[in-house]
């Protein structure tokens, strides 16, 4: 968690420095960053669901449409 806080602080410092020298940041627009945040949260949600929800009663070999093992 400390790494995230340090990263945020350093990003803010660089943003302030860019604003003081009136240079446009090379970072993507805010809408793109929000989209990236959504992607990360989506990945985390799937990992949490796999961890906390009970496993399916059907084994992976019995799932419909599964072609593993078929030749």
RANORKA-V296616 format. One record per backbone hydrogen bond with DSSP energy under -0.5 kcal/mol. CO is the residue of the C=O (numbers start at 1). NH is the residue of the N-H. Records with the same first field share a line. If there is no record, write none. Layout:
CO->NH + NH
This chain:
1->5
2->6
3->7
4->8
5->9
6->10
7->11
8->12
9->13
10->14
11->15
12->16
13->17
14->18
15->19
16->20
17->21
18->23
19->22
29->32 + 33
30->34
31->35
32->36
33->37
34->38
35->39
36->40
37->41
38->42
39->43
40->44
41->45
42->46
43->47
44->48
45->49
46->50
47->51
48->52
49->53
59->62
60->63
63->66
65->67
67->70
